[in-house]
Amino acid sequence: MKSTFDRRTAVVVAVQPVATDVVRIDFAPDDGETGFESGAHVDVEVTIAGRRETRSYSLIPAPAGLCRIAVKRVPASRGGSAAMVRLAAGDRLVFSGPTNDFPAVFDGREKLLVAGGIGITPMISHARACARRGEPFRLVYAGRTRAGMAFLDEVAAEFGDRLELRISDEATRLDPAAQISRLAADGALWFCGPHRLLDGLRHAWKAAGRSWLDFRFESFGARGDACGSSFVVSVPRHGVEVTVPPERSMLEAMEAAGLDLMSFCLRGECGLCALPVTAVEGGRIVHMDVFFSDEEKANGASICPCVSRLDGGRITVDTNYRPDAI
């Protein structure tokens, strides 16, 4: 397996629609290395408005010599999905990884695997790994419409009666509390999907009195309402004031203004980029991270600028830079 930080190159072999607004992308790394552990992802470089940025995509089991990902076109995104779905066979791409922030834990206990929409991508490899190891599991795949659910026929054929579909427009919407109640008392829940479904599962898990050590998840990195109004970020400690446009994250805008900020996951999960908030004027914080608790978000004392933002107005933040600590 390649180092997480290796910058690698590949050729796109095929781009194929697999659901409404979802394409499967197969690419062949120039170095020939395609191995990965279930739950791993790659970080692909994309060009957005002339800037080089990276976007993370979970790896899906693929034929020998290929890496496979799936990308959902999100009109309200900051441009990453639009750049990816424009790829065609023969195009070149640059990526790093695989990296695994969502590793499986095999311990013989029952697993409830829940996938929401495009969140099915890491769950395919997780479910296959569980099946291969004889781990008891149930895969619940939720979506708004059958046509929008990628790899539906493939997972149905592979996992059979261990797969349960929950489709909103067929009146079988997923009920978090009901699903958790069917899980063994010592069972674990693994989830990947949109924030709204994650919130529902977290609240149901807490209400059931289950251990957070048995709740594992990977988020999409931002809610659907991530892009909205522009707002201003003021950092008095460094004499910086910058406008954050709808298509950029707060973190990106601050870095472009010359601030050297710590960050890692860029999905609002690790909390490394979190900054103290000293004032908010003319707007409110839209917390899109999964790092802070509901109580911390309501308090509004901190923000994860990699995914969270204001719905307008101005926010004043401090940084963790302390010259007397050097």
HELIX and SHEET records of a PDB file:
HELIX    1   1 GLY A   80  VAL A   85  1                                   6    
HELIX    2   2 GLY A  117  GLY A  119  5                                   3    
HELIX    3   3 ILE A  120  ARG A  133  1                                  14    
HELIX    4   4 ARG A  146  GLY A  148  5                                   3    
HELIX    5   5 LEU A  152  PHE A  159  1                                   8    
HELIX    6   6 GLY A  160  ARG A  162  5                                   3    
HELIX    7   7 SER A  168  GLU A  170  5                                   3    
HELIX    8   8 PRO A  176  SER A  181  1                                   6    
HELIX    9   9 HIS A  195  ALA A  207  1                                  13    
HELIX   10  10 TRP A  212  ASP A  214  5                                   3    
HELIX   11  11 PRO A  236  HIS A  238  5                                   3    
HELIX   12  12 MET A  250  ALA A  256  1                                   7    
HELIX   13  13 ASP A  294  ASN A  299  1                                   6    
HELIX   14  14 PRO A  323  ALA A  325  5                                   3    
SHEET    1   A 6 ARG A  51  SER A  58  0                                        
SHEET    2   A 6 HIS A  41  ILE A  48 -1                                        
SHEET    3   A 6 ARG A  92  THR A  99 -1                                        
SHEET    4   A 6 ARG A   7  ALA A  19 -1                                        
SHEET    5   A 6 VAL A  22  PRO A  29 -1                                        
SHEET    6   A 6 CYS A  67  LYS A  72 -1                                        
SHEET    1   B 5 LEU A 163  ILE A 167  0                                        
SHEET    2   B 5 PHE A 137  GLY A 143  1                                        
SHEET    3   B 5 LYS A 111  GLY A 116  1                                        
SHEET    4   B 5 ALA A 188  GLY A 193  1                                        
SHEET    5   B 5 PHE A 215  SER A 219  1                                        
SHEET    1   C 5 VAL A 240  VAL A 244  0                                        
SHEET    2   C 5 PHE A 231  VAL A 235 -1                                        
SHEET    3   C 5 ARG A 314  VAL A 317  1                                        
SHEET    4   C 5 LEU A 275  GLU A 281 -1                                        
SHEET    5   C 5 SER A 302  ILE A 303 -1                                        
SHEET    1   D 2 ILE A 285  VAL A 286  0                                        
SHEET    2   D 2 ARG A 309  LEU A 310 -1                                        
END                                                                             
